[in-house]
Amino acid sequence: MRPSTQRSDAIANVEVVTDRLLRLHAGVALAAVLLALSLFGLVGPAVAQTDPWPADPSQGGGAALGMPPGVSAGDGPPQGAPPQDAPPPAAMPKLPAETEQSIVALVNDDPISAYDVEQRERFLMVTAHEKPGPELKKQAMDQIIDERLQMQEGKKNTVTADEEDVTKIIADMAQRNNMNADGLASALGQMGINIKTLKDRVRAQIVWRDVVRRKFRRDVQIADSDVDKALSAGGESGGAAQATALQLRQVKFEVPSNTDQKAIAQILAEAEALRARFNSCADVAGLAKGVKGASVNTLADQAPTAISQPARTLVMNAKVGQMTPPTLAASAIELYAVCGKREVKGDPKQREETEQKLLQEEMGLRAERLLRDMRQDALIENR
């Protein structure tokens, strides 16, 4: 997986959460920050959910794109609601300086300090409405152990979190709530929480998501029959309807608004010449490579309604393996190579969303099993 894709995915995963916070009033900025942490999945119990491929922000991020275990997008309190039952951080006494850095556990020789646990307890108290006590300490310890294992697995698989992505996610959380990163750090600091605690959590989730994707993405395949079954089980009306899904190669020649008729005629002639050389879909990129102003887009499972007229009629009337004549759209001249047509149940967009959901669920189950096996095999020493 390309680093640039990983980085865009990591940043995209926060977009849904931060977009939700736009609706919050500026007067509850601090409560909104805490809600952001909860919605981003940086608090609360682990959730077996993972995004199997690079996220498209238009799909709705973590969303749409899902998150790995420990990152959920909907476990927080209602939007705009400040914490109701979270005790103030002061309710938890600060550790004496001489014991802060004492080692309380080793995870495959990776130390966890008393300060690490105390910070995570404070974090959970504020963001997950937890109360001080043995259960909170265990939850904090379990969460840190999981993160240590996730980071160790990332190192084993040469997966790291780009610090630019960690910084960008923190900055986005702050910006959406009319703060900068320093303001967020200060707000957390007033509650006795070091911003490093949040950064460690974000960093571990980025690494774990990419580890899970690298290990399992090629092994997980969702069949059309699985999508049909899910649509029918959900009572979706589209489950029984028939629709055409098109596999196309679009060749586009940009036409600026001030282009005169003579220049348009020249572009049409070049497009026709390209079409005359067309033999198969595999040749499209090569044909367009030497043509000035031509670009090629691959359109998979395209709905006919997504194509403007008159190109839509030409595409639907063309046979697989043919290329349509060039047509003039709003700001371009377009040709379409028809590489495939198939009849499917339901609207293609609805099917894609269902397939993504099934894929996330399966990847989540595998991620959960992987983490469980890692804990069983790990040498965890409590002190």
FILOBA-921037 format. One record per atom (N, C-alpha, C, O, CB): residue in three letters; x, y, z. Coordinates in steps of 0.2 Angstrom, whole numbers, plus 5000, padded with zeros to 4 digits. Glycine has a CB too. Layout:
BEGIN
ALAXYZ...
***
This chain:
BEGIN
MET500449945000MET500050005000MET500450065000MET500950075004MET499550005006ARG500350114996ARG500750174995ARG500650215001ARG500150225004ARG500550214989PRO501250245004PRO501250295010PRO500750345009PRO500350365014PRO501950315011SER500650375003SER500250435002SER499550415003SER499150455005SER500350464995THR499350355001THR498650325002THR498550315009THR497950335011THR498550254998GLN499050285013GLN498950275020GLN498850345023GLN498350345028GLN499550245023ARG499150395021ARG499150455025ARG498450495023ARG498150515028ARG499650505023SER498250485017SER497550515016SER497050485019SER496550515021SER497450515008ASP497150415020ASP496550375024ASP496550395031ASP496050405034ASP496750305023ALA497150395034ALA497150415041ALA496850485043ALA496450485047ALA497850415044ILE496950525038ILE496650595039ILE495950595038ILE495550625041ILE497050645035ALA495750555033ALA495050555031ALA494650525036ALA494050545037ALA494950515024ASN494950475040ASN494550445046ASN494250495051ASN493750475054ASN494950395049VAL494550545052VAL494250595057VAL493750645054VAL493450675058VAL494850635059GLU493650645047GLU493250695044GLU492550695046GLU492250745048GLU493250695037VAL492250635047VAL491550625049VAL491450645056VAL490950685057VAL491350545048VAL491850635060VAL491850655067VAL491850725068VAL491450755071VAL492350625071THR492350755064THR492450825065THR491850865062THR491650925064THR493050855062ASP491550835056ASP491050875053ASP490450875057ASP490050925057ASP490850835046ARG490350815061ARG489750815066ARG489750875071ARG489250905073ARG489750745069LEU490450895073LEU490450935078LEU490351015076LEU490351055080LEU491150935081LEU490351025069LEU490151085067LEU489551115069LEU489451175070LEU490151085059ARG489051075071ARG488451095073ARG488451115080ARG487951145083ARG487951035072LEU488951105084LEU488951115091LEU489051195092LEU489351225088LEU489451075095HIS488851215098HIS488851285099HIS489551305102HIS489851265105HIS488351315104ALA489851365100ALA490551375102ALA490551385110ALA491151375112ALA490751445099GLY490051395113GLY490051395120GLY490151335124GLY490351335130GLY489451425123VAL490151275121VAL490251215124VAL490851185120VAL490951125119VAL489651165123ALA491351225118ALA491951195115ALA492351145118ALA492551095115ALA492451255113LEU492451155125LEU492751095129LEU492351035129LEU492650975128LEU492951125136ALA491751035130ALA491350975130ALA491350945123ALA491350885122ALA490550995132ALA491350985118ALA491350965111ALA492050925110ALA492050875106ALA491351025106VAL492550955112VAL493250915112VAL493150845115VAL493350795112VAL493750955115LEU492850845121LEU492850785124LEU492350735120LEU492550675119LEU492550785131LEU491850765117LEU491350725113LEU491750695107LEU491650645105LEU490750765111ALA492150745104ALA492550725098ALA493050665100ALA493050615096ALA493050775096LEU493350665106LEU493750605107LEU493350545108LEU493550485106LEU494150615114SER492750545111SER492350485111SER492050465105SER492150405103SER491750505116LEU491850505100LEU491650485094LEU492150455090LEU492050415086LEU491250545090PHE492750485090PHE493350465086PHE493550395089PHE493950355085PHE493950505087GLY493250365094GLY493450305097GLY494050295101GLY494350245102GLY493450255091LEU494250355103LEU494850355107LEU494750345114LEU495250345118LEU495250425106VAL494150325116VAL493950305123VAL493450255122VAL493250235117VAL493650365127GLY493350225128GLY492750165128GLY493050105126GLY493650095124GLY492250185123PRO492650045126PRO492849985125PRO493049975117PRO492850015113PRO492349935127ALA493449925116ALA493649905109ALA493049885105ALA492549855107ALA494149855109VAL493049905099VAL492549895094VAL492849855088VAL493249885085VAL492149955092ALA492549795087ALA492849765081ALA492649785074ALA492149765072ALA492749685082GLN492949835072GLN492749865066GLN493349895062GLN493749925066GLN492149925067THR493449885056THR494049915053THR493849925045THR493449895042THR494549865053ASP494149985043ASP494050005036ASP494549965032ASP495149975033ASP494150075036PRO494349925027PRO494849885023PRO495249915018PRO495649885016PRO494449825021TRP495049975016TRP495450005010TRP495450085011TRP495050105016TRP495149985004PRO495850115007PRO495850185008PRO495150225008PRO494750205004PRO496250215003ALA495050265013ALA494350295014ALA494250355009ALA494750385007ALA494350315021ASP493650355007ASP493450415003ASP493050455007ASP492550445009ASP493050394996PRO493250525008PRO492950565013PRO492250575011PRO491750585015PRO493250635013SER492050565004SER491350575002SER490950525005SER490350535005SER491350584995GLN491250465007GLN490850415009GLN490650425016GLN490150395019GLN491150345008GLY490950465020GLY490850485027GLY491350455031GLY491250435037GLY490150455029GLY491950455029GLY492550435033GLY492450375037GLY492250325034GLY492650485038GLY492750365043GLY492850305047GLY492250265046GLY492050215049GLY492950325054ALA492150295042ALA491650265039ALA491650215035ALA491850165033ALA491450305037ALA491350275034ALA491350245028ALA491950225029ALA491850165029ALA491150285022LEU492050225029LEU492550205030LEU492750175036LEU493350175037LEU492950235029GLY492450145042GLY492650105048GLY493250115051GLY493750145048GLY492450045046MET493350085057MET493950095060MET494250025063MET493749985063MET493950145066PRO494850025065PRO495049955068PRO494749955075PRO494550005078PRO495749955068PRO494849895078PRO494649885085PRO494949945090PRO495549955089PRO494849815088GLY494449975093GLY494650025098GLY494450095094GLY494550145098GLY495350025099VAL494250095088VAL494050155085VAL493350145082VAL493250115077VAL494550175079SER492850175086SER492150175083SER491950245082SER492250295085SER491750135088ALA491450245078ALA491250315076ALA490550335079ALA490250375076ALA491150325068GLY490250295084GLY489650315086GLY489450295093GLY488850285095GLY489150285082ASP489950285097ASP489850265104ASP489850315109ASP489750305115ASP490350215106GLY489850375107GLY489850435111GLY489150455113GLY488750425111GLY490250495108PRO489150505118PRO488450535120PRO488150575114PRO488450585109PRO488550575126PRO487550595115PRO487150625110PRO487550685108PRO487950715112PRO486450645112GLN487550705101GLN487850765099GLN487750825103GLN487150845104GLN487750775091GLY488250865105GLY488150925108GLY488050925115GLY487950975119GLY487550965105ALA487950865118ALA487850855125ALA488450845129ALA488950805127ALA487450785126PRO488550895134PRO489150885138PRO489150825142PRO488650805144PRO489250955142PRO489750805145PRO489750745149PRO489250755155PRO489250805158PRO490450725152GLN488850705157GLN488450715162GLN488650685169GLN488550715174GLN487750675161ASP488950625169ASP489150595175ASP489850585176ASP490150555181ASP488850525175ALA490350615172ALA491050605173ALA491250645179ALA491150705179ALA491350625166PRO491650615183PRO491850645189PRO492450695187PRO492750675182PRO492150595194PRO492550745191PRO493050795189PRO493750755190PRO493850715194PRO493050855193PRO494250775185PRO494850745186PRO495150745193PRO495550705195PRO495350765181ALA495050805197ALA495250805203ALA495050755208ALA495350745213ALA495050875206ALA494550715206ALA494350665211ALA494850605211ALA494750565215ALA493650635208MET495250605206MET495750555206MET496450585208MET496750635205MET495850525199PRO496750565214PRO497350595217PRO497950585212PRO497950535209PRO497450565224LYS498350635212LYS498950635208LYS499450585211LYS499550585217LYS499250705207LEU499850555207LEU500350505210LEU500850545213LEU501050595210LEU500550455204PRO501250515218PRO501850555221PRO502350545215PRO502350505211PRO502050515227ALA502750605215ALA503250605210ALA503750545210ALA503950525204ALA503750665211GLU503850515215GLU504350465216GLU504050395213GLU504450355211GLU504650445223THR503350395212THR503150325210THR502850335203THR502650285199THR502550305214GLU502850395200GLU502550415193GLU502850365188GLU502550335184GLU502650485191GLN503550365188GLN503850325183GLN504050255185GLN504450215181GLN504450365181SER503750225190SER503850155192SER503550115187SER502950125185SER503650145199ILE503850055185ILE503550015180ILE503049965184ILE503149935189ILE504149975177VAL502449965181VAL501949925184VAL501749865179VAL501449815182VAL501249965184ALA502049865173ALA501949805169ALA502449805163ALA502649855161ALA501149805166LEU502549745161LEU502949735155LEU502549695149LEU502249645151LEU503649705156VAL502549725143VAL502249685138VAL502749665133VAL502949705129VAL501649735135ASN502949605133ASN503549585129ASN504149635130ASN504449655125ASN503349585121ASP504249645136ASP504849685138ASP504749765137ASP505149805138ASP505449665135ASP504149775134ASP503949845133ASP503649875140ASP503049855141ASP503449855127PRO503949925143PRO503649945150PRO503049985149PRO502950025145PRO504249975154ILE502649985154ILE502050025156ILE502150055163ILE502250015168ILE501349985155SER502150125163SER502350155169SER501650165173SER501150165170SER502750215168ALA501750185180ALA501150205184ALA500850265181ALA500250275181ALA501350215191TYR501350315178TYR501050375175TYR500650355169TYR500150395168TYR501650415174ASP500850315165ASP500450295159ASP499750275161ASP499250295158ASP500750235155VAL499750235166VAL499050205168VAL498650265171VAL498050265170VAL499150145173GLU498950305175GLU498650365179GLU498350405173GLU497750435174GLU499050395184GLN498750425168GLN498450465163GLN497950435159GLN497450475157GLN499050485158ARG497950375158ARG497350345154ARG496750335158ARG496250345156ARG497550275152GLU496850325165GLU496250335169GLU495950395169GLU495350405168GLU496450315176ARG496350455169ARG496050515169ARG495650535162ARG495150555162ARG496550575170PHE495950505157PHE495750515150PHE495050475150PHE494550505147PHE496150485145LEU494950415153LEU494350385152LEU493850415157LEU493250415155LEU494450305154MET494050435163MET493550475167MET493250525164MET492650535164MET493950495173VAL493550565160VAL493350625157VAL492950615151VAL492350645149VAL493850675155THR493150565146THR492850555140THR492450505140THR491950505135THR493450545135ALA492450455144ALA492050395144ALA491550395150ALA491250345151ALA492450335143HIS491550445154HIS491150445160HIS491250395165HIS490750365168HIS490350445158GLU491850375165GLU492050315170GLU492150345177GLU492350405177GLU492650275167LYS492050305182LYS492250325189LYS492850295191LYS493050235189LYS491650315194PRO493250325196PRO493850295198PRO493750235202PRO493150225205PRO494250345203GLY494150185202GLY494050125205GLY494450065201GLY494750085196GLY493350105206PRO494450005204PRO494849955201PRO494649935194PRO495049915190PRO494749885205GLU493949945192GLU493749925186GLU494049975181GLU494249955175GLU492949925185LEU494050045183LEU494350095178LEU495150075177LEU495350085172LEU494250165181LYS495450065182LYS496150045182LYS496249985177LYS496749985173LYS496450035189LYS495849935178LYS495949875174LYS495849895166LYS496149875162LYS495449825176GLN495249935165GLN495149955158GLN495749995155GLN495849985150GLN494449995158ALA495950045159ALA496550085157ALA497150035155ALA497450045150ALA496750135162MET497249995160MET497849945159MET497749905152MET498249895148MET497949905165ASP497149875152ASP497049835146ASP497049875139ASP497349845134ASP496249805146GLN496849935139GLN496849975133GLN497649985132GLN497749985126GLN496550045135ILE498050005136ILE498750015135ILE499049955133ILE499449955128ILE499050045141ILE498949895136ILE499249835134ILE499049825126ILE499449805122ILE498949775138ASP498449825125ASP498249815118ASP498649865113ASP498849845108ASP497449835117GLU498749925115GLU499049975111GLU499749955110GLU500049965105GLU499050045113ARG500149935115ARG500749905115ARG500849855110ARG501349855106ARG501049885122LEU500349805110LEU500449745106LEU500249765099LEU500649745094LEU499849695108GLN499849815098GLN499749845091GLN500349875088GLN500449865082GLN499149885091MET500649915092MET501249945090MET501849895088MET502249905084MET501450005095GLN501849845093GLN502349795091GLN502249755085GLN502749745081GLN502449745097GLU501649745084GLU501449705078GLU501549755072GLU501749725066GLU500649685078GLY501449815072GLY501649865067GLY502349865065GLY502549865060GLY501349935069LYS502749865071LYS503549865070LYS503749805066LYS504149805062LYS503849875077LYS503449745068LYS503549685065LYS503449685058LYS503749645054LYS503249625069ASN502849715056ASN502649715049ASN502949785045ASN502649805040ASN501949715048THR503349815048THR503649885045THR503049935044THR503049965039THR504049865039VAL502549935048VAL502049985048VAL502150035053VAL502150025059VAL501349955048THR502150095051THR502250155056THR501650205055THR501350215049THR502950185056ALA501550245060ALA501150305059ALA501550365057ALA501950385061ALA500650315065ASP501350395052ASP501650465050ASP501450515055ASP500850525056ASP501450485043GLU501950545058GLU501850595063GLU501450655060GLU501050695064GLU502450625066GLU501450665054GLU501150725051GLU500350705051GLU499950745052GLU501350735043ASP500150645050ASP499450625051ASP499250625058ASP498650655059ASP499350545048VAL499650605063VAL499450615070VAL499350695071VAL498850705074VAL499950585075THR499750735069THR499750805070THR499050835067THR498750875070THR500350845068LYS498950805061LYS498450835057LYS497750815060LYS497250855061LYS498450805050ILE497650755063ILE497050735066ILE496950775072ILE496350795074ILE497150655068ILE497450785076ILE497450825082ILE497250895081ILE496750925084ILE498050825086ALA497550925075ALA497350995073ALA496650995071ALA496351045072ALA497851015068ASP496450945067ASP495750945065ASP495250945071ASP494750985071ASP495550885060MET495350905076MET494950905082MET494850965085MET494350995087MET495150845087ALA495451005085ALA495451065088ALA495151125084ALA494751165087ALA496151085090GLN495251125078GLN495051175073GLN494251165073GLN493951225072GLN495351165066ARG493951115073ARG493251105072ARG492851135078ARG492251145078ARG493051035071ASN493251145083ASN492951175090ASN493251235091ASN493351255097ASN493051125095ASN493451275086ASN493751345087ASN494351345091ASN494351395095ASN493151385089MET494751295091MET495351295095MET495951285090MET495851255084MET495351245101ASN496551295092ASN497151265089ASN497451205093ASN497151195098ASN497651315088ALA497951175091ALA498151115094ALA498451135101ALA498351095106ALA498751085090ASP498751195102ASP498951215108ASP498351225113ASP498451205119ASP499351275108GLY497851255110GLY497251255115GLY496951195117GLY496751185123GLY496651295111LEU496951145112LEU496651075114LEU497151045120LEU496851015125LEU496651035108ALA497751055119ALA498251025124ALA498151065131ALA498151035136ALA498951035122SER498051125130SER497951165137SER497251145140SER497251135146SER497851245135ALA496751135136ALA496051115139ALA496151045142ALA495851035148ALA495551105133LEU496550995139LEU496650935142LEU497050945148LEU496950905153LEU496950885137GLY497550985148GLY498050995153GLY497651015160GLY497851005165GLY498551045151GLN497151065159GLN496751085164GLN496451025168GLN496251035174GLN496251135162MET496350975165MET495950915168MET496550865170MET496350805171MET495450885163GLY497150885169GLY497650835172GLY497850785166GLY498150735168GLY497450805178ILE497650795160ILE497850745155ILE498350775150ILE498250835147ILE497150735151ASN498950745149ASN499450765145ASN499250745138ASN498950695136ASN500050725146ILE499350795133ILE499150785126ILE499450725123ILE499150695118ILE499250845122LYS500050695126LYS500350635123LYS499950575124LYS499950535120LYS501050625127THR499450575129THR499050525130THR498550515124THR498450455121THR498550525136LEU498250565121LEU497850565115LEU498250555109LEU498050505105LEU497550635114LYS498850575109LYS499250565103LYS499450485103LYS499450455097LYS499950605103ASP499650465108ASP499850385108ASP499250345106ASP499350295102ASP500050365116ARG498650365108ARG498050325106ARG497950335099ARG497750285095ARG497450355110VAL497950395096VAL497850405089VAL498450365085VAL498250335080VAL497950485087ARG499050365087ARG499550335084ARG499450265083ARG499550225078ARG500250355087ALA499250235089ALA499150155089ALA498550135084ALA498650085081ALA498950135096GLN498050175084GLN497550165080GLN497650165072GLN497450125068GLN496950205081ILE498050215070ILE498350215063ILE498750155062ILE498650125056ILE498750285062VAL499150135066VAL499650085065VAL499150015064VAL499249975060VAL500150075070TRP498750005069TRP498349945069TRP497849935063TRP497849885060TRP497949945076ARG497549995061ARG497149995055ARG497549965049ARG497349925045ARG496850055054ASP498149995048ASP498549975042ASP498849905043ASP498949875038ASP499150025042VAL498949885049VAL499149815050VAL498649765048VAL498749715044VAL499349805057VAL498049775050VAL497449735049VAL497349735041VAL497249685038VAL496849755052ARG497349795038ARG497249795031ARG497749755027ARG497649715022ARG497249865029ARG498349765029ARG498949725026ARG498849655026ARG499049615022ARG499649755028LYS498649635032LYS498649555033LYS498049525030LYS498149465028LYS498649545041PHE497449555030PHE496849525028PHE496549545022PHE496049515019PHE496449525034ARG496749605019ARG496249635014ARG496249585008ARG495749575005ARG496549695012ARG496749555006ARG496749515000ARG496349445001ARG496149414996ARG497449494998ASP496349425007ASP495949365009ASP495249375010ASP494849325009ASP496249335015VAL494949435011VAL494249445012VAL493949465005VAL494149515002VAL494149495017GLN493449425003GLN493149434997GLN492349434998GLN492149385001GLN493349384991ILE492049484996ILE491249474997ILE490949464990ILE491049504985ILE491049545000ALA490649404990ALA490249384984ALA489649424982ALA489349454987ALA490149304984ASP489449424976ASP488749454974ASP488249424978ASP487749454980ASP488649454967SER488249354979SER487749324983SER487649344990SER487149344993SER487849244982ASP488249364993ASP488249385000ASP487849455000ASP487549475005ASP488949395003VAL488049494995VAL487649564995VAL486949554994VAL486549584997VAL488049604989ASP486749514989ASP486049494988ASP485649474994ASP485149494996ASP485949444982LYS486049434998LYS485749405004LYS485649455009LYS485149465013LYS486149345007ALA486149505010ALA486149555015ALA485549605013ALA485249635017ALA486849595015LEU485549625007LEU484949665004LEU484249635006LEU483849675008LEU485049684997SER484249575005SER483549545006SER483449535013SER482849555015SER483549475003ALA483949525017ALA483849515024ALA483649585027ALA483249585032ALA484449485028GLY483949635025GLY483749705027GLY483149735025GLY482949785027GLY484349745025GLY482749695020GLY482149715018GLY482149775013GLY481649815012GLY481649735024GLU482749785010GLU482849835006GLU482449824999GLU482449774996GLU483549855004SER482049874997SER481649874991SER482149854985SER481949824980SER481249934990GLY482749884985GLY483249874980GLY483449804979GLY483749784974GLY483749924980GLY483349764984GLY483549694984GLY483249654978GLY483649604976GLY483449664990ALA482649664976ALA482349634971ALA482349664964ALA482249634959ALA481649614973ALA482549734964ALA482549764958ALA483149754954ALA483649734957ALA482449844959GLN483049754947GLN483649744943GLN483949804940GLN483549854939GLN483349704937ALA484549814940ALA484949874938ALA485549854934ALA485749794935ALA485149914944THR485749894929THR486349884925THR486949914928THR486949974930THR486249904918ALA487449874929ALA488149904932ALA488649904926ALA488749854923ALA488349864938LEU488949954924LEU489349964918LEU490049964921LEU490250004925LEU489150024914GLN490549934917GLN491249944917GLN491449984911GLN491449954906GLN491549874918LEU491750044913LEU491850084907LEU492650114908LEU492850114913LEU491350144907ARG492850134902ARG493450174902ARG493250244898ARG493050244892ARG494050144898GLN493250294902GLN493050364899GLN493750394897GLN494150404901GLN492750404905VAL493650414891VAL494250464888VAL493950534887VAL493450544884VAL494450434881LYS494250574891LYS494050644891LYS494550694888LYS495150694890LYS493850664898PHE494250744884PHE494650794881PHE494350864884PHE493850874883PHE494650804873GLU494750894888GLU494450954891GLU494351014886GLU494851024882GLU494950984897VAL493851044887VAL493651104882VAL493551164886VAL492951174888VAL493051084877PRO494051214886PRO493951274890PRO493351314887PRO493151304881PRO494551314890SER493051354891SER492351384889SER492451434884SER492051454880SER492151424895ASN493051464883ASN493251514878ASN493451474871ASN493751514867ASN493751564880THR493451414871THR493651374865THR493251394859THR492651384859THR493751304866ASP493551414853ASP493051424847ASP492851364843ASP493151304845ASP493451474842GLN492451374839GLN492151314835GLN492751274831GLN492651214830GLN491651334830LYS493151314828LYS493751274824LYS494151234829LYS494251174827LYS494151334821ALA494251254835ALA494651214840ALA494251154842ALA494551104843ALA494951254845ILE493651164843ILE493251104845ILE493151054840ILE493250994841ILE492451134847ALA493151074833ALA493151034828ALA493750994827ALA493750934826ALA492951064821GLN494351024829GLN494950994829GLN495050934834GLN495250884833GLN495551044830ILE494750954840ILE494750904846ILE494350844844ILE494450784846ILE494550934852LEU493750864841LEU493250804839LEU493650754834LEU493550694834LEU492650834836ALA494050784830ALA494350744825ALA494850704828ALA494950644826ALA494650794819GLU495250734833GLU495750694837GLU495450634840GLU495650584841GLU496150734841ALA494850654843ALA494450594847ALA494250544842ALA494250484844ALA493850634851GLU493950564836GLU493750514831GLU494350464829GLU494250404828GLU493450544825ALA494950504828ALA495550464826ALA495750414832ALA495950354830ALA496150514825LEU495650434838LEU495850384844LEU495350324844LEU495550274844LEU495750424850ARG494650344842ARG494150294842ARG494350244837ARG494150184837ARG493450324842ALA494550264831ALA494750224825ALA495250174827ALA495250114824ALA494850264819ARG495750194831ARG496250144833ARG496050094839ARG496450054841ARG496850184835PHE495450104842PHE495250064848PHE495149994846PHE494849974841PHE494650094851ASN495449944850ASN495349874849ASN495049844855ASN494649794854ASN496049844847SER495349864861SER495049834867SER495149884873SER495549934872SER495449764868CYS494849864878CYS494849904884CYS495549914887CYS495749964890CYS494449884890ALA495949854886ALA496649854888ALA497049904885ALA497649924887ALA496949784888ASP496849934879ASP497249974875ASP497150044876ASP497450094873ASP497249954868VAL496650064880VAL496350134880VAL496950184883VAL497050234880VAL495750134885ALA497250164889ALA497750204892ALA498250214887ALA498550274886ALA497950174898GLY498550164883GLY499050174879GLY498850224873GLY499250254870GLY499250104876LEU498250214870LEU498050254865LEU497950334867LEU498150374863LEU497350234863ALA497750344873ALA497750414875ALA498350444877ALA498450504877ALA497250414881LYS498850404878LYS499450424881LYS499850474876LYS500150524879LYS499950374882GLY499750464870GLY500150514865GLY499750564863GLY499950604858GLY500450474860VAL499050574865VAL498650624862VAL498550684867VAL498450674873VAL497950594861LYS498750744865LYS498750804869LYS498050814872LYS497550814868LYS498950864864GLY498050824878GLY497350844881GLY496950784883GLY496450804886GLY497050894877ALA497150724882ALA496750664883ALA496850634890ALA497450634892ALA496750614878SER496350614894SER496450584900SER495950524900SER495450524897SER496350634906VAL496150474904VAL495750414905VAL495550404912VAL495950404916VAL496150354902ASN494850384913ASN494650374919ASN494350304919ASN493950284914ASN494150424922THR494450264924THR494150194925THR493450204929THR493550224935THR494650144928LEU492950184926LEU492250184930LEU492050114931LEU491850084926LEU491750224926ALA492050094937ALA491850024939ALA491150024942ALA490950064946ALA492349994944ASP490749974939ASP490049974942ASP489650044942ASP489350064946ASP490049944949GLN489750074936GLN489450134935GLN488650134933GLN488450094929GLN489750174929ALA488250174937ALA487550174935ALA487450214929ALA487750264928ALA487150204941PRO487050184924PRO486850224918PRO486650294920PRO486850344916PRO486350194914THR486350304925THR486050374927THR486550424928THR486450484928THR485550374932ALA487150404930ALA487750444931ALA488050474925ALA488450514926ALA488250404935ILE487850454919ILE488150474913ILE487650524910ILE487050504909ILE488350414908SER487850574908SER487450624905SER487250604898SER487650574894SER487750694905GLN486650634895GLN486450624888GLN486850664884GLN487050724886GLN485750634888PRO486950654878PRO486750594874PRO487250534875PRO487150474872PRO486750604867ALA487750544879ALA488250484880ALA487950424883ALA488150364881ALA488850504884ARG487450434887ARG487150374891ARG486750334886ARG486850274886ARG486650404896THR486450354881THR486050314876THR486550284872THR486450224870THR485650364872LEU487150314870LEU487650284866LEU487950224870LEU488150174867LEU488150334864VAL488150234876VAL488450184880VAL487950124881VAL488150064880VAL488550204887MET487350134882MET486850074883MET486750044877MET486549984877MET486150104886ASN486750074871ASN486650044864ASN487250004862ASN487249964858ASN486450094859ALA487850024865ALA488449994862ALA488549924865ALA488349904871ALA489050034864LYS488949884862LYS489049814864LYS489749814868LYS490149864867LYS489149764858VAL489849764872VAL490449764876VAL491049754871VAL490949714866VAL490449694881GLY491549794872GLY492149794867GLY492049844862GLY492549854858GLY492149724864GLN491549884862GLN491549944858GLN491650004861GLN491550014867GLN490849944854MET491850064857MET491950124860MET491350174857MET491250174851MET492650154859THR491050214861THR490550264858THR490850314854THR491450334855THR490150294864PRO490550344850PRO490750404846PRO490850464851PRO490550464856PRO490250434841PRO491250514850PRO491350564854PRO490750614855PRO490450624850PRO491950614852THR490650634861THR490050684862THR490350744866THR490850734870THR489450644866LEU489950794865LEU490150864868LEU489750874874LEU489150874874LEU490150924863ALA490150864880ALA489750884887ALA489850954889ALA490050994884ALA490050834892ALA489750974895ALA489751044897ALA490451074896ALA490451124893ALA489551044904SER490951034898SER491651064897SER492151024894SER492751024895SER491851094904ALA491950964891ALA492350914888ALA492050874883ALA491450874882ALA492550864894ILE492450844879ILE492250794874ILE492450724876ILE493050714879ILE492650814867GLU491950684876GLU492050624880GLU491850564875GLU491450564871GLU491550614886LEU492250504876LEU492150444873LEU492150394878LEU492450404884LEU492650424867TYR491750334877TYR491750284882TYR491850214879TYR491550194874TYR491050284886ALA492350184882ALA492450114880ALA492050064884ALA492150074891ALA493250094880VAL491650024882VAL491149984886VAL491549914887VAL491649874882VAL490449974882CYS491749904893CYS492149854895CYS491749794898CYS491949734898CYS492749864899GLY491149814900GLY490749764903GLY490049784905GLY489949844907GLY491049734909LYS489549744905LYS488849764908LYS488649704911LYS488749644909LYS488449774902ARG488249714917ARG487949654921ARG487349684924ARG487349734927ARG488449624926GLU486849634925GLU486249654928GLU486349634936GLU486549574937GLU485649614925VAL486249674940VAL486249664947VAL485649684951VAL485249714948VAL486849704950LYS485549654957LYS484949674961LYS485149734965LYS485649734968LYS484749614966GLY484649784965GLY484749844968GLY485149894965GLY485449884960GLY485149824975ASP485149954967ASP485450004964ASP486249994966ASP486449974971ASP485250074968PRO486650014961PRO487349994962PRO487650034968PRO488150004971PRO487750024956LYS487450094969LYS487750134975LYS487550094981LYS487950094986LYS487450204975GLN486950074982GLN486650034987GLN487049974988GLN487249954994GLN485950024987ARG487149934983ARG487549874983ARG488249884986ARG488549854990ARG487549844976GLU488549944983GLU489249954985GLU489249974993GLU489749954996GLU489550014981GLU488850014995GLU488750025002GLU488649965006GLU489049955012GLU488250075004THR488249915004THR488149855008THR488749815007THR488949775013THR487549815005GLU489149805002GLU489749775001GLU490249795006GLU490649765009GLU490049774994GLN490349865006GLN490849895011GLN490649875018GLN491149865022GLN490749975010LYS490049875020LYS489849855027LYS489949785028LYS490249775034LYS489049865028LEU489849745024LEU490049675025LEU490749665025LEU491049625029LEU489749625019LEU491149695021LEU491849695021LEU492149715028LEU492649685031LEU492149735016GLN491849775031GLN492049805037GLN491949755043GLN492349745047GLN491749865038GLU491349715042GLU491249675048GLU491649615048GLU491949595053GLU490449645047GLU491849585042GLU492249525041GLU492949545043GLU493349515047GLU492249505034MET493249605041MET493849625043MET493949645051MET494449625054MET494049695039GLY493349665053GLY493349675061GLY493449615065GLY493749615070GLY492749715062LEU493049565062LEU493149495066LEU493849475066LEU494049445071LEU492649445063ARG494149475060ARG494849455059ARG495349495064ARG495749465067ARG495049455052ALA495149555064ALA495649595068ALA495549585075ALA496049585079ALA495449675067GLU494949565077GLU494749555084GLU495149485086GLU495449485092GLU494049545086ARG495049435082ARG495449375083ARG496149385083ARG496549355087ARG495249325078LEU496449425079LEU497149435079LEU497449465085LEU497949445088LEU497349475073LEU497049515088LEU497249545094LEU497149495100LEU497649495104LEU496849605095ARG496649455100ARG496549405105ARG497149355105ARG497449335110ARG495949365104ASP497349335099ASP497949285099ASP498549315101ASP498949285104ASP497949255091MET498649385099MET499249415101MET499349425109MET499849415111MET499249485098ARG498749435112ARG498749435119ARG498949375122ARG499249365127ARG498049465122GLN498649315119GLN498749255122GLN499549235121GLN499749195126GLN498349195118ASP499849255116ASP500549235115ASP501049285118ASP501649265118ASP500649235107ALA500749345120ALA501249395123ALA501449375130ALA501149335134ALA500849455123LEU502049395132LEU502349385139LEU502149455142LEU502449505142LEU503049375139ILE501649455146ILE501349505150ILE501549495157ILE501249455160ILE500649525149GLU501949545160GLU502149535167GLU501849595171GLU502049655170GLU502849525168ASN501449585176ASN501149635180ASN501649635186ASN501849585189ASN500449625182ARG501749695189ARG502249705194ARG501849745200ARG502149755205ARG502849755192
***
